[in-house]
Amino acid sequence: MAEETKKMAIIASKGTLDWAYPPFILASTAAAMDMEVKIFFTFYGLPLLKKKMKASVSPLGNPTMPMKMPFGPKFFQAIDWPIPNLVSSNVPGFETVATGLMKKTFKKKGVATVEELRDMCLEFDVELIGCQMTMDVFGFKKEDFIDGVNVGGAATFLEFAADADIQLFI
């Protein structure tokens, strides 16, 4: 008896840089393992499908975000400094600095960019679905997105998700 293809359904609801990685990493990995994968992009996750992605780090939503000191004595570089919301939300340009540091660290560690992971998903035939309702609410058009994106509603995605072996909400 032939083995049935495993299925993975992912809902991507956040669009910050740190939340952009999980759906694309999990989807590309599952697809490489011969699973059928669909990602449903809704609300703030929808901009991850835009041709020009502008995902940034938002320390405000992550009060335990560690930040390694990129300068100074090696002793200070080795310490994780939690950045409290009070500091991160009140320092102009902090989000830009945090985004730059994360991208620099990922590059230094050999981690693919979000755009590269997204392209890999398309190469592995992961279905990327933009939520029609979210598009209508926020004024997005299909032309705003990269080639290969499908548009659909929650009911269409849930038909797939109901039979999926793995369902994730990110």
N, C-alpha and C positions, 0 to 999 in steps of 0.2 A: 504494500500500500504506500503510495506517494505521500511524503510529508507535506502538510499544508504550510504555506508561507505565513510567517508570523507578521503581525501588523502592529504599528506604533502610531498613536494619535497624540499630537502635541498642540496645546493652546498656548500661543505666545501673546502675553498681554502687557508686557513692559518693554520699553524702547531705550532704556539707558544702556550704556556700553557694557556694564557688568551683567545686565540681564539679557543682553543680545547673544552672548556666547552660548548659554546652555541649550536653547532649542536647536541651534545650528550644529553644535558639537554632537548632541545626542542623536539628532536626525541623520547626520552624515555617517556617524558610527553605525547606527542601526541599519542604514541602507547598505553600507559596506559589508554588513553581516547578512545581507540578502533579505532584509525585512522590507515590507511595504510601509512607507512612511508618508504621513500628511501632517503639515503644520498649518493651523488656523490662526491667522494674525488678526487680533482684535484690539480695540481701543488703542492704548499707547504702544502696543507692539506693531501696529500697522505701518508706521514710518520705517521699520526695518526692511520693508520691501521697496522703498523709494530708490530711484536711480542714484541719487546722491544722498547717501546716508550720513546723518549728522549726530550719531549716537555719542553721548558724553556720559561721564561719571557724575552721579549725584550723591555726594557724601551725606546730604541732608537726610536721605532715606535709609542710610546705613550708619548708625551711630558707632558701630564697632569697626568701621573700615580702617585697617591698618595702613599706615603710610610710612615707608622706609625713607629715611633722610637721604636724598640723592647727592648730598654734598657733605663736606666736613670730615672730621676724623673717622676712621674706619669703625671705631667704637659706636659712634652715633648712627652710622649707616646700617649697622647690624640690629638695631633696636626697632621694633614695630611701635609706632607712635599712634595710639588711637586718637582720631580727630573728633572732638565733640561737636555736636550739631551747632552749638552756640558759636563756635569758631567758624566752621565751614559755611554756615548760612550768612555770616556777617562780613566775611572777608571778600572784597571785590576780586573777581578773577580766580577764586579758589577752584571753582568747577573746571575752568580751563586748565589750570595747573594740574589738578588731579587727573583729568582726562589724558593730558600729555604724559604724565608719569606712568599711568597704567599702560598706555600704548607703547611707550619706550620700554617698559619692563617686559611686556609680552613679546616685543620684537627681540629683545636681548635674550629671552628664554626660548626663542624659536617657535612661538605660538602663532598660528595663522591669524590673519585679520578676520574680522566679522565678514567682510565682503568676500574674502577667499573661501571661508566656510560656507557662505550662502551660495557661491558659485559651485562649490563641491556638491552641495545638496542638489542643485539643478542637474549636474552631471550624473549623479546617482539616481535621478528620476524621483527625487522627493517632491511631492506635490505641495506647492506653496499656495495657500488660499487666503486671499484678502477678504475680510468680513464686509459684506455688502452694506449692512446697516451702519457699521462704523464709517465706511466710506461716505455714505449719505450724510451722516451726522457731522463729520469733520470736513466735508467738501473735497475728498480725494476723488480722482478719476483714474481709471485703469491705466491711462497713458502716463501717470505719475510714477508707475512702478516699473521695475526691470522686466525684461521679456521673460516669459515663462510662468508668470503669476496668473493663477485662476482666481475668479471672484465667485463667492458663494455665500449662502446664508448658514445660520447655525444648524438648521434642520438637515441640510445636505452633509455638513461635517459630522453631525451626531450619528447619522446612519453608518458612517465608517467607524467612528469612535466606539459605538455600541458593540461592535464585533471585534475591536482591536484587542490584542493580547496585553498591550501596555497603553495606558492613558496618562498623560502628564499635563498639569496646568502650571505654566511658568510665567 
